[in-house]
Amino acid sequence: MTGRGRPWTDKEIERLLILRNEGLAFCQIAKKLGRPISSTKGKYHNIKNVKVSDNPRRDWSSKEIELLVALSETLPRTKLLVAYNNAAINNGFIKRSIPSIRKQLHKLGQSIKPQMGWYTIESISIGLGFSRHKVKSWVNTGKIKTHNEGKHTYIRTSDLIKFIVDHPTCILNICEDGLQWFLALLKEEREAK
């Protein structure tokens, strides 16, 4: 026995790439395709021309650094690792670990904190003192610009401030604590610029 399973069809390969681009883990993709995890992962890396055994301590290329900087300026840090590694694979780069990404950001003189503030609907609700349902209605009506990462919705500080400036009647009933939170947010945004 050679240890090889059934050959991959073009349809399976296409589905593998689509599911991986949707952010599914290899174990989930393998289950959907009815294939072993190792076969699924190996096929994906083979297609993307990424060696599974690449040394993760390899120096960063200028293209990798460019990609990291672009993502680090626009994503919450909790999403940066996954977004960077997905983009890296799609561009033929190796995956990087959290410490490697942190070290590279430090070398570039960038903070581990995001360059732009990001908030969730929940955190805005708590901060301003309005119900989650109320904040969600502002999002659903398009009054607040959002950025989606999979199932998560994020709102940039500047977009929240723009919403409040453009729609002051929405926050007429803001409580004292909510007003203080918003003023602190404005101060933080000004200092970041």
C-alpha positions as CSV (number, residue, x, y, z in Angstrom):
1,M,0.0,0.0,0.0
2,T,1.4,3.4,-0.9
3,G,-0.4,5.4,1.8
4,R,-2.2,7.6,-0.7
5,G,-5.9,8.2,-0.6
6,R,-8.3,8.9,-3.4
7,P,-7.2,11.6,-5.8
8,W,-8.6,15.2,-5.3
9,T,-11.1,16.3,-7.9
10,D,-11.2,19.9,-9.2
11,K,-14.5,20.5,-7.5
12,E,-13.0,19.4,-4.1
13,I,-10.0,21.6,-4.6
14,E,-12.3,24.6,-5.4
15,R,-14.4,23.9,-2.3
16,L,-11.3,23.6,-0.2
17,L,-10.1,27.0,-1.3
18,I,-13.5,28.6,-0.8
19,L,-14.0,27.2,2.7
20,R,-10.5,28.2,3.7
21,N,-11.0,31.7,2.4
22,E,-14.2,31.8,4.5
23,G,-12.0,31.3,7.5
24,L,-12.9,27.7,8.4
25,A,-10.3,25.6,10.2
26,F,-8.8,22.6,8.5
27,C,-10.6,20.2,10.8
28,Q,-14.0,21.7,9.7
29,I,-13.0,21.6,6.0
30,A,-11.8,18.0,6.3
31,K,-15.1,17.0,7.8
32,K,-17.1,18.8,5.1
33,L,-15.0,17.1,2.4
34,G,-14.9,13.7,4.0
35,R,-11.1,13.7,4.0
36,P,-8.4,13.4,6.7
37,I,-7.2,16.6,8.3
38,S,-3.6,16.0,7.3
39,S,-4.6,15.4,3.7
40,T,-6.8,18.6,3.6
41,K,-4.1,20.7,5.2
42,G,-1.3,19.2,3.0
43,K,-3.4,19.8,-0.2
44,Y,-4.1,23.4,0.7
45,H,-0.4,24.1,1.4
46,N,0.6,22.3,-1.7
47,I,-1.8,24.4,-3.8
48,K,-0.8,27.6,-2.2
49,N,2.9,26.6,-2.6
50,V,3.5,27.1,1.1
51,K,5.9,24.6,2.8
52,V,4.5,23.4,6.1
53,S,8.0,22.9,7.4
54,D,9.2,26.5,6.6
55,N,11.3,27.9,9.5
56,P,9.1,30.5,11.3
57,R,12.3,32.4,12.3
58,R,13.0,33.4,8.8
59,D,13.6,37.1,8.2
60,W,10.6,39.2,7.2
61,S,10.5,40.3,3.6
62,S,9.7,43.9,2.7
63,K,6.4,42.7,1.2
64,E,5.5,40.9,4.5
65,I,6.3,44.0,6.5
66,E,4.2,46.1,4.1
67,L,1.3,43.7,4.6
68,L,1.7,43.7,8.4
69,V,1.8,47.5,8.6
70,A,-1.3,47.8,6.5
71,L,-3.3,45.4,8.6
72,S,-1.9,46.7,11.9
73,E,-3.2,50.2,11.2
74,T,-6.8,49.0,10.5
75,L,-7.5,45.9,12.7
76,P,-8.0,45.3,16.3
77,R,-5.0,43.4,17.7
78,T,-7.2,40.4,18.6
79,K,-7.9,39.9,14.8
80,L,-4.5,40.9,13.5
81,L,-2.8,37.4,13.8
82,V,-5.6,35.6,12.0
83,A,-5.9,38.3,9.3
84,Y,-2.2,38.5,8.8
85,N,-1.7,34.7,8.5
86,N,-4.7,34.4,6.1
87,A,-3.3,37.2,3.9
88,A,0.2,35.8,4.1
89,I,-0.9,32.4,2.9
90,N,-2.9,34.0,0.0
91,N,0.3,35.9,-0.9
92,G,2.6,33.0,-0.7
93,F,4.3,34.0,2.6
94,I,4.8,31.8,5.7
95,K,2.5,32.0,8.8
96,R,3.9,34.0,11.7
97,S,3.4,33.5,15.4
98,I,2.1,36.1,17.9
99,P,5.5,36.7,19.3
100,S,7.0,37.1,15.8
101,I,4.3,39.6,14.9
102,R,4.7,41.6,18.1
103,K,8.5,41.6,17.7
104,Q,8.2,42.9,14.1
105,L,5.7,45.6,15.2
106,H,8.1,46.6,17.9
107,K,11.0,46.8,15.4
108,L,8.9,49.1,13.3
109,G,8.3,51.3,16.3
110,Q,4.6,50.5,16.4
111,S,2.6,49.9,19.5
112,I,0.9,46.6,20.2
113,K,-2.2,48.7,20.7
114,P,-4.1,49.3,17.5
115,Q,-3.4,52.5,15.7
116,M,-7.1,53.3,15.6
117,G,-9.6,52.7,18.4
118,W,-12.1,49.9,17.9
119,Y,-15.3,49.2,19.8
120,T,-18.0,46.6,19.7
121,I,-21.7,47.3,19.9
122,E,-21.7,46.1,23.4
123,S,-18.8,48.4,24.5
124,I,-20.5,51.4,22.9
125,S,-23.8,50.5,24.6
126,I,-22.0,50.3,28.0
127,G,-19.9,53.4,27.4
128,L,-22.8,55.7,26.3
129,G,-25.3,54.2,28.6
130,F,-27.8,53.2,26.0
131,S,-29.3,49.7,25.4
132,R,-27.5,47.3,23.1
133,H,-30.7,47.2,21.0
134,K,-30.6,51.0,20.6
135,V,-26.9,50.9,19.4
136,K,-27.7,48.0,17.1
137,S,-30.6,50.0,15.6
138,W,-28.1,52.8,14.7
139,V,-25.9,50.3,13.0
140,N,-28.8,48.6,11.2
141,T,-30.0,51.9,9.8
142,G,-26.5,52.7,8.5
143,K,-26.0,55.7,10.9
144,I,-22.8,54.2,12.2
145,K,-20.2,52.8,9.8
146,T,-19.0,49.3,10.8
147,H,-16.3,46.9,9.9
148,N,-17.0,43.2,10.0
149,E,-14.5,40.5,10.9
150,G,-16.3,37.2,10.4
151,K,-19.3,37.2,12.8
152,H,-17.9,40.2,14.8
153,T,-18.8,43.9,14.2
154,Y,-16.3,46.6,15.1
155,I,-16.8,50.4,15.0
156,R,-13.8,52.7,14.6
157,T,-13.5,55.6,17.1
158,S,-13.6,58.1,14.3
159,D,-16.8,56.6,12.9
160,L,-18.5,56.7,16.3
161,I,-17.5,60.3,16.7
162,K,-18.8,61.1,13.2
163,F,-22.1,59.4,14.1
164,I,-22.6,61.5,17.2
165,V,-21.7,64.8,15.4
166,D,-24.0,64.0,12.4
167,H,-26.9,62.6,14.6
168,P,-26.9,64.6,17.9
169,T,-30.6,63.9,18.4
170,C,-29.9,60.2,18.8
171,I,-28.0,60.9,22.0
172,L,-30.2,63.6,23.6
173,N,-31.0,61.4,26.6
174,I,-27.4,60.5,27.3
175,C,-26.6,60.0,31.0
176,E,-23.7,61.9,32.7
177,D,-21.5,58.8,32.7
178,G,-22.1,58.3,29.0
179,L,-21.2,62.0,28.3
180,Q,-18.0,61.6,30.3
181,W,-17.1,58.4,28.4
182,F,-17.7,60.2,25.1
183,L,-15.6,63.2,26.1
184,A,-12.7,60.8,27.1
185,L,-13.1,59.2,23.7
186,L,-12.8,62.5,21.9
187,K,-9.7,63.4,24.0
188,E,-8.1,60.0,23.2
189,E,-8.8,60.4,19.4
190,R,-7.3,63.9,19.4
191,E,-4.1,62.6,21.2
192,A,-3.8,59.8,18.7
193,K,-3.6,62.3,15.8
